[in-house]
């Protein structure tokens, strides 16, 4: 029988398989490294893109914050203008009230009473003065209550006093002004018109 030595052939095959294994291992390592590098580049690109988007959003938020501050300023200015307008309208509406007040005080002031002070706080009016007698103060209070522009007179105090060597009664009373009321003449004019 003929004997054939297959050892060199096996060694050649083993060497070829080893070389093929090494090539496949190198290709696998290269492809794995390529995947890692491509993944890193892709993640880095996405991170840079997100950073750019965040910066853009920060700039836009800063713009919107500035716009919001401008809007707040405009709202404050609008409120200020509206309050000024309201004050002007109130003054326009009530501009004749002081004239009516002084006119009514002259009309209701009886003989023998002298006013020394008139103070108005809102619709409340404080009258201080001197009267020849306490009966004249009572007459003044009745006249104030009967006036269409004044109401609710309230006597705070009345006391004896001496004015320029004459005996008198010093009085202090409060009365309420009826605000923004049309005068009786205006009412009759409006009633006569069709």
NORTA-V279165 format. One record per backbone hydrogen bond with DSSP energy under -1.0 kcal/mol. CO is the residue of the C=O (numbers start at 1). NH is the residue of the N-H. Records with the same first field share a line. If there is no record, write none. Layout:
# NORTA-V279165
CO: NH + NH
This chain:
# NORTA-V279165
6: 10
7: 11
8: 12
9: 13
10: 14
11: 15
12: 16
13: 17
14: 18
15: 19
16: 20
17: 21
18: 22
19: 23
20: 24
21: 25
22: 26
23: 27
24: 28
25: 29
26: 30
27: 31
28: 32
29: 33
30: 34
31: 35
32: 36
33: 37
34: 38
35: 39
36: 40
37: 41
38: 42
39: 43
40: 44
41: 45
42: 46
43: 47
44: 48
45: 49
46: 50
47: 51
48: 52
49: 53
50: 54
51: 55
52: 56
53: 57
54: 58
55: 59
56: 60
57: 61
58: 62
59: 63
60: 64
61: 65
62: 66
63: 67
64: 68
65: 69
66: 70
67: 71
68: 72
69: 73
70: 74
71: 75
72: 76
73: 77
74: 78
75: 79
76: 80
77: 81
78: 82
79: 83
80: 84
81: 85
82: 86
83: 87
84: 88
85: 89
86: 90
87: 91
88: 92
89: 93
90: 94
94: 97
96: 100
97: 101
98: 102
99: 103
100: 104
101: 105
102: 106
103: 107
104: 108
105: 109
110: 113
112: 132
114: 130
117: 128
119: 126
121: 124
123: 177
124: 121
125: 175
126: 119
127: 173
128: 116 + 117
129: 171
130: 114
131: 169
134: 138
135: 139
136: 140
137: 141
138: 142
139: 143
140: 144
141: 145
142: 146
149: 178
151: 176
154: 174
157: 172
159: 170
161: 168
163: 166
166: 163
168: 161
169: 131
170: 159
171: 129
172: 156 + 157
173: 127
174: 154
175: 125
176: 151
183: 187
184: 188
185: 189
186: 190
187: 191
188: 192
